[in-house]
Amino acid sequence: MGIVIDQPYRGQGYGTSAMNILLGYAFLERRLHKFNDYVLEGNEGSARMMQKLGCVQEGIRRQVVYIHGKHMDFIMFGLTKDEYLANRDTNKGDSRG
């Protein structure tokens, strides 16, 4: 899964809101049990979004991609259905989603 938010709109919660909709669909409608994703090292905005969604950092895949003359890591995140539900219930009434 990938999300691209144009520069002027980053940091305003659009990506997090979109991901919450997709995760709700995945866990509640499609009955999936686990969501996994990765973030390129240095992408602090995406890492923050994963944490806001309740994802847990599960590991690092070291030097798996070569970008701009440098080998870079993928930071692995995961979220179970139970974690999603607990996080959703905790944040009810929180307008930040």
C-alpha positions as CSV (number, residue, x, y, z in Angstrom):
1,M,0.0,0.0,0.0
2,G,1.3,3.4,-0.8
3,I,0.1,6.9,-0.1
4,V,1.4,10.1,-1.8
5,I,0.3,13.4,-0.4
6,D,1.3,16.6,-2.4
7,Q,3.7,18.8,-0.5
8,P,1.2,21.6,0.4
9,Y,-1.1,19.1,2.1
10,R,1.3,17.0,4.1
11,G,1.1,17.0,7.9
12,Q,-2.6,17.8,7.9
13,G,-3.9,14.3,8.7
14,Y,-5.1,13.4,5.2
15,G,-2.9,10.3,5.0
16,T,-3.8,9.2,8.5
17,S,-7.5,9.6,7.8
18,A,-7.3,7.7,4.5
19,M,-5.4,4.9,6.3
20,N,-8.0,4.7,9.1
21,I,-10.7,4.2,6.4
22,L,-8.7,1.5,4.7
23,L,-7.8,-0.3,7.9
24,G,-11.4,-0.2,9.0
25,Y,-12.4,-1.8,5.7
26,A,-9.6,-4.3,5.9
27,F,-10.3,-5.4,9.4
28,L,-14.0,-5.0,9.8
29,E,-15.4,-5.7,6.3
30,R,-12.7,-8.0,4.8
31,R,-12.0,-9.7,8.1
32,L,-8.2,-9.5,7.8
33,H,-6.2,-10.2,10.8
34,K,-2.9,-8.4,10.2
35,F,-1.6,-5.3,8.4
36,N,2.0,-5.0,7.5
37,D,3.8,-2.1,5.9
38,Y,7.3,-0.5,5.6
39,V,8.7,3.0,5.6
40,L,11.9,4.1,4.0
41,E,14.4,5.2,6.6
42,G,14.4,8.9,7.0
43,N,10.7,9.3,6.1
44,E,9.7,10.6,9.5
45,G,6.2,11.7,8.4
46,S,5.3,8.2,7.3
47,A,6.8,6.7,10.4
48,R,4.8,9.1,12.6
49,M,1.6,8.2,10.7
50,M,2.2,4.5,11.3
51,Q,2.6,5.2,15.0
52,K,-0.5,7.3,15.1
53,L,-2.4,4.4,13.5
54,G,-1.2,2.2,16.3
55,C,1.3,0.2,14.3
56,V,4.2,-1.4,16.1
57,Q,7.8,-1.3,14.7
58,E,8.6,-4.9,14.1
59,G,12.0,-4.7,12.6
60,I,14.4,-3.3,10.0
61,R,15.3,-4.8,6.6
62,R,18.8,-3.5,6.2
63,Q,20.1,-1.9,3.0
64,V,17.4,-3.3,0.7
65,V,17.1,-0.4,-1.6
66,Y,19.6,1.8,-3.4
67,I,18.5,5.4,-3.8
68,H,20.6,8.4,-4.7
69,G,23.9,6.6,-4.3
70,K,23.1,5.1,-0.9
71,H,21.8,1.8,0.4
72,M,18.8,2.4,2.6
73,D,16.8,0.4,5.1
74,F,13.1,-0.3,5.3
75,I,11.5,0.1,8.7
76,M,8.8,-2.6,9.1
77,F,5.5,-1.9,10.9
78,G,2.6,-4.2,11.8
79,L,-0.8,-3.9,13.3
80,T,-3.2,-6.7,14.3
81,K,-7.0,-6.4,14.2
82,D,-7.1,-6.5,18.1
83,E,-4.6,-3.7,18.3
84,Y,-6.6,-1.7,15.7
85,L,-9.8,-2.2,17.7
86,A,-8.2,-1.2,21.0
87,N,-6.6,1.9,19.4
88,R,-9.9,2.9,17.8
89,D,-11.8,2.5,21.0
90,T,-9.2,4.5,22.9
91,N,-9.3,7.4,20.4
92,K,-13.2,7.6,20.1
93,G,-14.0,11.2,20.6
94,D,-10.5,12.3,19.6
95,S,-11.0,14.5,16.5
96,R,-7.5,13.8,15.3
97,G,-8.5,10.2,14.2
